[in-house]
Amino acid sequence: MSNCCLIIREEKNQIAFVKINQLAIEMKSLKIALLILLASCATTEKLGETPLQQIVKNQQGKGISFEIEFRKGKAHNHPTFAFWIEDLDGKYIQTLFVTQYIATGTYAHGQLEPGKWNDVEGSAERPASLPYWLHKRNVKNRKGTLLPTADEPVPDACTAATPKSDFILNTKADAQLPKKFRLLMEINQPWDSNAFWNNAKYPESWDYRASLQPALVYATTIDLENGGNEYWLNPVGHSHWTGEDGKLYTDITSITTAKEIVEQIIVKLK
């Protein structure tokens, strides 16, 4: 073979080697670009998530610390709710948190008279809002009813404005608790009707018609000796539809969309 042919073959080999090298570099660059893109998407998704609202209350308490994570359901729309603790016999111990409307008796729509509401904020009496909690708390105002008022509100240490979405509540018990106790939540949305709980059911009761589906009660039993530090609240019943008593009604088959106000509630002990 002539020298000329050898030179041509070597040049072709060099060209092929260079092309392979370039292809490898391009593939490596593409791989890096893809990894950067994926990382960027993940970061954007993470940054796009709405952070949970943080509520911090009663940090002067001397008892155990609670972190309560509330995740809203698809029917969530500015509900009124309260968290509290009681012993296993049902004896009330302490309110951990209650939304400001019922804690002060001042609502976004003030009550002009039974069945008539104002377009501006004002006082109102809604005994069907959270009757189970109200009867458990059992604190009467000057009128002799169980409803907090602007003059006799729930203490600031356990109340705040209604969270608009998901939130985490960090709070403390006032004092040492029993080894076993219950943590409960009652929740309600006004004018929340369904086929069973509608305006025609108790047309003579304005208290009922301001609520319709009654408040739902969730609960969990906490055992400080079992070593666990995470508990889930589950529905255990509903309260009275007009608020006239403090009983727990355990049949919740007639409750529909009110069950969808909450997706999950997780309690962690700190």
MIMI-247219 format. One record per residue (C-alpha): residue in three letters; chain; x, y, z. Coordinates in Angstrom, 3 decimals. Example, Ala and Ser with C-alpha at 12.3 -4.5 7.8 and 13.67 -1.06 7.14 Angstrom:
BEGIN
Ala:A:12.300:-4.500:7.800
Ser:A:13.670:-1.060:7.140
This chain:
BEGIN
Met:A:0.000:0.000:0.000
Ser:A:1.354:3.410:-0.938
Asn:A:2.170:6.090:1.604
Cys:A:-0.559:8.239:0.081
Cys:A:-3.244:5.653:0.904
Leu:A:-1.978:5.276:4.460
Ile:A:-2.121:9.036:4.997
Ile:A:-5.690:9.207:3.685
Arg:A:-6.765:6.323:5.929
Glu:A:-5.186:7.938:8.987
Glu:A:-6.924:11.221:8.210
Lys:A:-10.274:9.392:7.913
Asn:A:-9.671:7.645:11.233
Gln:A:-8.819:10.948:12.877
Ile:A:-11.964:12.557:11.461
Ala:A:-14.094:9.634:12.721
Phe:A:-12.454:9.846:16.160
Val:A:-13.135:13.568:16.335
Lys:A:-16.782:13.039:15.361
Ile:A:-17.221:10.330:18.013
Asn:A:-15.617:12.627:20.575
Gln:A:-17.926:15.473:19.609
Leu:A:-20.969:13.189:19.793
Ala:A:-19.948:12.018:23.277
Ile:A:-19.492:15.624:24.412
Glu:A:-22.877:16.604:22.971
Met:A:-24.600:13.663:24.703
Lys:A:-22.940:14.546:27.994
Ser:A:-24.020:18.167:27.625
Leu:A:-27.560:17.042:26.807
Lys:A:-27.605:14.818:29.887
Ile:A:-26.405:17.686:32.084
Ala:A:-28.988:20.036:30.579
Leu:A:-31.722:17.472:31.201
Leu:A:-30.681:17.032:34.836
Ile:A:-30.641:20.811:35.310
Leu:A:-34.105:21.051:33.748
Leu:A:-35.507:18.340:36.016
Ala:A:-33.976:19.944:39.080
Ser:A:-35.376:23.297:38.008
Cys:A:-38.868:21.819:37.599
Ala:A:-38.701:20.181:41.005
Thr:A:-37.541:23.425:42.612
Thr:A:-40.256:25.410:40.853
Glu:A:-42.895:22.931:42.013
Lys:A:-41.603:23.120:45.555
Leu:A:-41.476:26.901:45.496
Gly:A:-44.967:27.002:44.002
Glu:A:-46.498:25.161:46.945
Thr:A:-48.501:27.328:49.308
Pro:A:-46.780:27.236:52.705
Leu:A:-48.907:26.199:55.658
Gln:A:-50.048:29.066:57.840
Gln:A:-48.314:28.943:61.214
Ile:A:-50.409:29.724:64.300
Val:A:-48.589:29.959:67.628
Lys:A:-50.644:30.225:70.817
Asn:A:-50.326:29.794:74.587
Gln:A:-46.553:29.444:74.685
Gln:A:-46.624:30.353:78.373
Gly:A:-48.328:27.042:79.142
Lys:A:-46.487:24.685:81.504
Gly:A:-47.767:21.425:80.005
Ile:A:-47.112:19.336:76.917
Ser:A:-46.656:20.978:73.504
Phe:A:-48.949:20.141:70.575
Glu:A:-48.422:20.561:66.851
Ile:A:-51.766:20.208:65.073
Glu:A:-51.634:19.988:61.275
Phe:A:-54.929:20.770:59.559
Arg:A:-55.451:19.933:55.880
Lys:A:-58.613:21.304:54.318
Gly:A:-61.028:19.240:52.239
Lys:A:-62.743:20.174:48.994
Ala:A:-65.806:21.601:50.799
His:A:-63.750:23.902:53.058
Asn:A:-65.112:27.459:53.067
His:A:-64.214:29.549:56.134
Pro:A:-65.504:27.150:58.798
Thr:A:-65.808:27.875:62.505
Phe:A:-63.997:25.364:64.719
Ala:A:-62.517:24.678:68.137
Phe:A:-59.864:22.307:69.501
Trp:A:-59.929:21.263:73.145
Ile:A:-58.803:18.520:75.529
Glu:A:-60.758:16.497:78.082
Asp:A:-60.164:13.443:80.247
Leu:A:-61.404:9.956:79.364
Asp:A:-64.579:10.551:81.388
Gly:A:-65.446:13.508:79.154
Lys:A:-64.559:16.178:81.694
Tyr:A:-63.431:19.373:79.961
Ile:A:-59.827:20.416:80.660
Gln:A:-58.846:23.240:78.333
Thr:A:-59.539:24.932:75.000
Leu:A:-56.471:24.838:72.751
Phe:A:-57.830:26.997:69.940
Val:A:-61.094:28.502:68.719
Thr:A:-61.742:30.746:65.740
Gln:A:-62.248:34.418:66.408
Tyr:A:-65.824:34.770:65.184
Ile:A:-67.357:32.542:67.826
Ala:A:-64.666:33.457:70.385
Thr:A:-65.843:37.080:70.314
Gly:A:-69.445:36.777:69.107
Thr:A:-68.548:39.123:66.241
Tyr:A:-69.134:37.857:62.710
Ala:A:-68.581:39.094:59.162
His:A:-72.368:39.566:58.920
Gly:A:-73.942:40.990:62.044
Gln:A:-77.403:39.854:63.111
Leu:A:-80.105:42.509:62.820
Glu:A:-82.848:40.254:64.148
Pro:A:-83.669:36.538:63.944
Gly:A:-83.291:35.507:60.316
Lys:A:-81.955:38.876:59.125
Trp:A:-78.273:39.662:58.650
Asn:A:-76.327:42.821:57.997
Asp:A:-73.790:43.241:55.192
Val:A:-71.168:44.505:57.618
Glu:A:-69.371:42.957:60.569
Gly:A:-71.293:42.878:63.808
Ser:A:-72.409:40.842:66.786
Ala:A:-74.513:37.734:66.358
Glu:A:-75.702:34.772:68.395
Arg:A:-75.214:31.414:66.695
Pro:A:-75.710:28.653:69.253
Ala:A:-75.722:25.970:66.541
Ser:A:-72.183:26.860:65.451
Leu:A:-70.240:24.737:67.973
Pro:A:-72.705:23.545:70.625
Tyr:A:-70.738:20.505:71.755
Trp:A:-67.697:22.643:72.594
Leu:A:-69.859:25.384:74.128
His:A:-71.539:22.939:76.501
Lys:A:-68.228:21.266:77.370
Arg:A:-66.641:24.645:78.152
Asn:A:-69.766:25.645:80.098
Val:A:-68.940:29.314:80.622
Lys:A:-72.040:31.492:80.799
Asn:A:-72.215:35.144:79.813
Arg:A:-74.212:37.872:81.553
Lys:A:-77.310:36.841:79.619
Gly:A:-77.006:33.312:80.961
Thr:A:-76.150:31.701:77.606
Leu:A:-72.974:29.821:76.710
Leu:A:-71.979:32.064:73.807
Pro:A:-68.862:34.255:74.124
Thr:A:-69.463:37.951:73.406
Ala:A:-67.388:40.987:72.537
Asp:A:-67.505:41.982:76.222
Glu:A:-66.865:38.439:77.465
Pro:A:-64.662:36.805:74.829
Val:A:-62.506:33.689:74.916
Pro:A:-58.974:34.662:76.056
Asp:A:-56.547:35.732:73.319
Ala:A:-54.168:32.922:74.306
Cys:A:-56.316:30.410:72.446
Thr:A:-57.981:32.333:69.630
Ala:A:-57.137:33.916:66.287
Ala:A:-58.741:34.770:62.965
Thr:A:-60.087:31.841:60.954
Pro:A:-57.287:30.367:58.807
Lys:A:-58.099:30.582:55.104
Ser:A:-56.489:27.271:54.201
Asp:A:-54.166:24.577:55.585
Phe:A:-52.363:25.470:58.787
Ile:A:-50.212:24.224:61.650
Leu:A:-51.182:25.150:65.196
Asn:A:-48.427:25.123:67.815
Thr:A:-49.750:25.411:71.336
Lys:A:-49.287:24.112:74.872
Ala:A:-51.396:22.687:77.645
Asp:A:-51.749:24.995:80.626
Ala:A:-50.560:22.328:83.061
Gln:A:-49.637:18.678:83.349
Leu:A:-52.209:16.370:81.763
Pro:A:-53.423:12.872:82.667
Lys:A:-51.470:9.984:81.149
Lys:A:-54.445:9.347:78.876
Phe:A:-56.772:12.020:77.555
Arg:A:-58.763:12.976:74.482
Leu:A:-58.156:15.773:72.002
Leu:A:-61.242:16.907:70.086
Met:A:-62.250:19.298:67.360
Glu:A:-65.715:20.552:66.462
Ile:A:-66.201:22.219:63.073
Asn:A:-69.116:23.841:61.263
Gln:A:-69.896:25.959:58.218
Pro:A:-72.965:28.216:58.133
Trp:A:-75.787:27.615:55.662
Asp:A:-74.310:24.240:54.693
Ser:A:-77.312:22.303:53.388
Asn:A:-77.823:18.904:51.813
Ala:A:-80.856:16.799:50.859
Phe:A:-81.516:15.810:54.485
Trp:A:-80.494:18.990:56.316
Asn:A:-82.319:21.671:54.328
Asn:A:-84.276:24.838:55.059
Ala:A:-87.575:22.966:55.142
Lys:A:-86.533:20.561:57.904
Tyr:A:-86.969:22.978:60.841
Pro:A:-88.374:26.130:59.180
Glu:A:-89.356:27.687:62.522
Ser:A:-85.779:27.592:63.885
Trp:A:-83.479:30.413:62.806
Asp:A:-80.651:28.898:64.805
Tyr:A:-80.922:25.729:62.739
Arg:A:-81.256:27.587:59.432
Ala:A:-78.019:29.495:60.102
Ser:A:-76.197:26.152:60.221
Leu:A:-78.225:23.410:58.424
Gln:A:-75.840:20.420:58.488
Pro:A:-74.860:20.273:62.178
Ala:A:-71.335:20.662:63.462
Leu:A:-69.103:17.592:63.178
Val:A:-66.977:16.399:66.081
Tyr:A:-63.565:14.749:65.585
Ala:A:-61.533:13.074:68.313
Thr:A:-58.497:10.997:69.179
Thr:A:-57.299:9.397:72.417
Ile:A:-53.734:10.251:73.413
Asp:A:-51.722:7.880:75.579
Leu:A:-48.536:9.461:76.926
Glu:A:-47.219:6.070:78.028
Asn:A:-47.425:4.187:74.727
Gly:A:-44.401:5.891:73.174
Gly:A:-46.255:7.291:70.161
Asn:A:-46.164:10.956:69.315
Glu:A:-48.490:11.163:66.289
Tyr:A:-52.275:10.850:66.353
Trp:A:-55.029:11.271:63.744
Leu:A:-58.417:12.806:64.509
Asn:A:-61.478:10.986:63.142
Pro:A:-65.180:11.927:63.107
Val:A:-67.090:10.532:66.088
Gly:A:-70.472:12.261:65.760
His:A:-72.314:15.528:65.300
Ser:A:-73.773:18.027:67.741
His:A:-77.343:19.294:68.073
Trp:A:-78.665:21.049:64.962
Thr:A:-79.997:24.065:66.898
Gly:A:-77.489:23.958:69.750
Glu:A:-80.106:23.342:72.412
Asp:A:-78.123:20.576:74.114
Gly:A:-74.555:19.348:74.514
Lys:A:-75.081:15.744:73.444
Leu:A:-72.973:13.896:70.890
Tyr:A:-75.056:12.224:68.168
Thr:A:-72.992:9.363:66.786
Asp:A:-75.041:8.592:63.660
Ile:A:-73.463:10.708:60.922
Thr:A:-74.933:8.913:57.890
Ser:A:-77.016:12.000:57.007
Ile:A:-73.922:14.217:56.909
Thr:A:-72.459:14.601:53.404
Thr:A:-70.475:17.650:52.292
Ala:A:-69.753:18.633:55.892
Lys:A:-67.516:15.559:56.041
Glu:A:-65.463:17.117:53.237
Ile:A:-64.567:20.315:55.091
Val:A:-61.571:18.465:56.501
Glu:A:-59.180:16.163:54.648
Gln:A:-56.997:15.234:57.607
Ile:A:-55.928:16.409:61.054
Ile:A:-52.692:15.127:62.553
Val:A:-51.616:15.830:66.124
Lys:A:-47.939:15.569:67.072
Leu:A:-46.656:15.726:70.614
Lys:A:-43.535:17.794:71.167
